[in-house]
Amino acid sequence: AEKIKSLQVTGEVTMQAQMVRSYVDAMAKEVQNKVMWIQRRANEFLTTGNENLVGEQWNGIYQQISNIGAGAGNIHTSLENYHSQEYVIDLRGASLKQENVEAAGVIVDKFYGTPTHLFSTTQVISALAQDYYSDQRILLDGAKAAQGVFGIVPKVSTTTMGDIALMGDKFMTKGAPKTIAGASADSSKAPVAPVAGANPALASDTLAKFVSADAGTTRYAVSAINRYGESALTLLGAADITVTVGSAIDLTFTAGTGGSYAATAYRIYRTKKNVASTGNFYPLFDIATSELAAGYDGAAALSVRDRGRVLPDTESAFLCEMSDDVMAFKQLAPVSKLDLAVLSMSRRFITFLFATPQVYAPKKIVKFINVGKALTA
């Protein structure tokens, strides 16, 4: 079972703007703006929504297929248990290739599914398409060639199990990198930035995923999140820490004091290896305040452990059977508009959506993690 959640935003257009004769209908344009706002948020939350982080969000596809917890009804007992499953494929920074699509299709087929679609960011799908360029030997579509139009971009990847449609979605991106100096709070109601604790420390860990290619110095940062937005970044540690094979990194911080709106979650950031603290910090993963209190991924209470499960500057993707037997988007009310009372020289309205995605067969969805954005050999 999943809870129906509400996405809504209020719009307002002054009487003067409505009366001005222009090539733009001010009221119609503002309604369109608010509908697009709803659609953007819904699109983002389809994959990344997590009510454990922000209670007002629905649980997106990634949260539902991982479903981690010790209680009854949870699919996986721990983060390690989920990541060790065959339907989670770690590319460790490499770009998505046709052989990866084939392998994922076989896994979906193993669980009695029929793979039909691959979803990821535009960059990831573009890199997959570029992998075909060097292999093109026959000039296709002679009519276009005569006009000077060359090449072909694959829209479908053929596998043993059938054709897989390649679907690019810009709203699946993790978010732009930030710098310590340039990252300010994105809302006046965002929580206060966290307070750094002890310097990040190496911990010997047999479950660490760091490999020799990850070895090098790095820096960490953290921000606080609530329903309204994200705080500024807090740099963790006074110096670089060196990533080594067989070790994880423990991070310590506490909630910032003050502010009217408390944090409900935290976002961990990291630089690429051998980059100074003035460089770009990339979002790794989010944790709830309760997960920090208990200790995250093997860390002690009030600490977070980075076992190298997620690499900076990478994306995710998923291959699935796109059918109502596997997942559906349930709407209590579609995107709608409700006019509000006129209390001044303006017209106000609310645009809203009551809905939630629901996954019925999580093992028929294969997730790729740490997918490179650019084509790799």
Secondary structure, 3 states (H helix, E strand, C coil): CCCCEEEEEEEEEEHHHHHCCCCCCHHHHHHHHHHHHHHHHHHHHHHHCCCCCCCCCCCCHHHHHHCECCCCCCCECCHHHHHCCCCEEECCCCCCCHHHHHHHHHHHHHCCCCCCEEEECHHHHHHHHHCCHHHCCCCCCHHHHHCCCCCCCCCEEEECCEEEEEEECHHHCCCCCECCCCCCCCCCCCCCCCEECCCCEEEECCCCCCCHHHCEEEEEEEEEEECCEECCCEEEEEEEEEECCCEEEEEEEECCCCCCCCCCEEEEEECCCCCCCCCCEEEEEEEEHHHHHHCECCCCCCEEEECCCCCCCCEEEEEECCCCCCEEEEEEEEEEEEECCCCCCEEEEEEEEEEEEEECCHHHEEEEEEECCCCCC
